[in-house]
């Protein structure tokens, strides 16, 4: 084989492998579309207890690093979700908005000021967000309630929340 043919052979293999790698990797937009496509019948067929349990697992994976497994947050950095007057006064709509769109700027929770940035978790499906918010609202002395995927779907596409 001539050096030119070896080069062409190696280049074609490299291009083929690169094309395969690009085909396998999903873009963030594809990940969001796949995550949001959750059968409504499956999500609504679960009991409140099942949704709270699922929300607890999702909370542990996506929220506990900052807000802690007990919902107490990290003093001076991340606000508590446990017995949160911010959640109680804002209701599920505020919680859904913050999860989907993130939060920036100062907020006061249980009499203490926090000024951090929470990134959006919009990559989660509507059902997952509903389960997390349902879990939080039914844990740690919060007011309770059940949030469904349709409420989350209606809230998608908002702007980043700012502190109040």
C-alpha positions as CSV (number, residue, x, y, z in Angstrom):
1,X,0.0,0.0,0.0
2,X,1.2,3.4,-0.9
3,X,1.5,6.1,1.8
4,X,-1.3,8.1,0.1
5,X,-3.7,5.0,0.3
6,X,-2.8,4.4,4.0
7,X,-3.6,8.0,4.8
8,X,-6.9,7.8,2.9
9,X,-7.8,4.5,4.7
10,X,-7.0,5.9,8.1
11,X,-8.9,9.2,7.3
12,X,-12.0,7.2,6.2
13,X,-11.9,5.1,9.4
14,X,-11.5,8.2,11.6
15,X,-14.4,10.0,9.8
16,X,-16.7,6.9,10.2
17,X,-15.9,6.6,13.9
18,X,-16.5,10.3,14.4
19,X,-19.9,10.0,12.6
20,X,-20.9,7.1,14.7
21,X,-20.0,8.9,17.9
22,X,-22.1,12.0,16.8
23,X,-25.1,9.8,16.0
24,X,-25.1,8.1,19.4
25,X,-24.8,11.3,21.5
26,X,-28.2,13.0,22.0
27,X,-28.3,16.7,22.1
28,X,-29.7,18.5,25.2
29,X,-32.8,19.3,23.2
30,X,-33.3,15.7,22.3
31,X,-32.8,14.7,26.0
32,X,-35.5,17.2,27.0
33,X,-37.9,16.0,24.4
34,X,-37.3,12.4,25.5
35,X,-37.6,13.3,29.2
36,X,-40.9,15.2,28.7
37,X,-42.5,12.4,26.7
38,X,-44.0,10.5,29.6
39,X,-47.3,8.7,29.1
40,X,-49.9,10.7,31.0
41,X,-51.9,7.6,31.8
42,X,-49.0,6.0,33.5
43,X,-48.2,9.1,35.5
44,X,-51.7,9.6,36.7
45,X,-52.4,6.0,37.4
46,X,-50.0,6.0,40.4
47,X,-51.2,6.6,43.9
48,X,-50.1,9.7,45.9
49,X,-47.9,7.4,48.0
50,X,-46.2,6.0,44.9
51,X,-45.6,9.5,43.6
52,X,-44.2,10.7,46.9
53,X,-41.9,7.7,47.0
54,X,-40.7,8.4,43.4
55,X,-40.3,12.1,44.2
56,X,-38.1,11.2,47.2
57,X,-35.8,9.2,45.0
58,X,-35.7,12.0,42.4
59,X,-35.1,14.5,45.2
60,X,-32.2,12.5,46.5
61,X,-30.6,12.4,43.0
62,X,-31.3,16.0,41.9
63,X,-31.8,18.2,45.0
64,X,-30.3,16.8,48.1
65,X,-26.7,17.9,47.4
66,X,-27.8,21.5,48.0
67,X,-31.0,21.3,50.0
68,X,-29.8,18.2,52.0
69,X,-31.6,14.9,52.5
70,X,-33.5,16.4,55.5
71,X,-34.5,19.5,53.6
72,X,-32.6,21.8,55.9
73,X,-30.4,23.3,53.2
74,X,-26.9,24.7,53.9
75,X,-26.8,27.7,56.2
76,X,-25.9,30.9,54.3
77,X,-25.8,29.1,50.9
78,X,-28.9,27.1,50.1
79,X,-32.3,27.7,51.7
80,X,-34.2,25.1,53.6
81,X,-37.2,23.4,52.0
82,X,-38.3,22.0,55.4
83,X,-41.1,24.0,57.0
84,X,-40.4,26.6,54.3
85,X,-42.5,29.8,54.6
86,X,-41.3,30.6,51.0
87,X,-43.0,27.5,49.7
88,X,-46.0,27.8,51.9
89,X,-46.7,31.4,50.7
90,X,-45.8,30.8,47.1
91,X,-47.5,27.5,46.7
92,X,-46.8,24.8,44.2
93,X,-46.7,27.2,41.3
94,X,-43.6,29.0,42.7
95,X,-41.9,25.6,43.4
96,X,-42.6,24.4,39.9
97,X,-41.3,27.6,38.4
98,X,-38.1,27.5,40.4
99,X,-37.4,23.8,39.5
100,X,-38.1,24.4,35.8
101,X,-36.5,27.8,35.4
102,X,-34.0,28.2,38.2
103,X,-33.7,31.0,40.7
104,X,-31.3,33.9,41.1
105,X,-31.2,36.8,43.5
106,X,-31.9,37.3,47.2
107,X,-34.8,35.5,48.8
108,X,-35.9,35.3,52.4
109,X,-36.8,31.8,53.8
110,X,-37.9,31.4,57.4
111,X,-36.5,34.8,58.2
112,X,-33.0,34.3,56.7
113,X,-31.7,35.8,53.5
114,X,-30.1,33.6,50.8
115,X,-28.5,34.9,47.7
116,X,-27.4,32.0,45.5
117,X,-28.2,30.7,42.1
118,X,-30.2,27.6,41.5
119,X,-29.9,26.2,38.0
120,X,-33.0,25.1,36.2
121,X,-33.8,21.4,36.1
122,X,-35.9,21.7,33.0
123,X,-34.3,18.5,31.6
124,X,-36.5,16.5,34.0
125,X,-39.9,15.3,32.7
126,X,-43.1,16.9,33.7
127,X,-43.9,13.8,35.8
128,X,-40.6,13.9,37.5
129,X,-40.9,17.6,38.4
130,X,-44.5,16.9,39.7
131,X,-43.2,14.0,41.8
132,X,-40.4,16.0,43.3
133,X,-42.6,19.0,44.2
134,X,-45.3,16.6,45.6
135,X,-42.6,15.0,47.7
136,X,-41.3,18.3,49.0
137,X,-44.8,19.6,49.8
138,X,-45.6,16.4,51.7
139,X,-42.3,16.3,53.7
140,X,-40.7,18.1,56.6
141,X,-43.8,20.0,57.9
142,X,-44.7,21.6,54.6
143,X,-48.4,22.1,53.8
144,X,-49.0,19.0,51.7
145,X,-50.7,18.7,48.4
146,X,-50.4,16.9,45.1
147,X,-49.0,18.3,41.9
148,X,-49.6,16.7,38.5
149,X,-47.7,16.5,35.3
150,X,-50.3,18.7,33.5
151,X,-49.6,21.6,35.9
152,X,-45.9,21.3,35.2
153,X,-46.4,21.1,31.5
154,X,-48.5,24.3,31.7
155,X,-45.7,26.1,33.5
156,X,-42.9,25.2,31.1
157,X,-41.2,27.9,29.1
158,X,-41.2,30.7,31.8
159,X,-38.3,32.9,32.7
160,X,-35.7,32.4,35.5
161,X,-37.3,33.3,38.9
162,X,-35.8,36.2,40.7
163,X,-35.8,36.6,44.4
164,X,-38.4,38.7,46.2
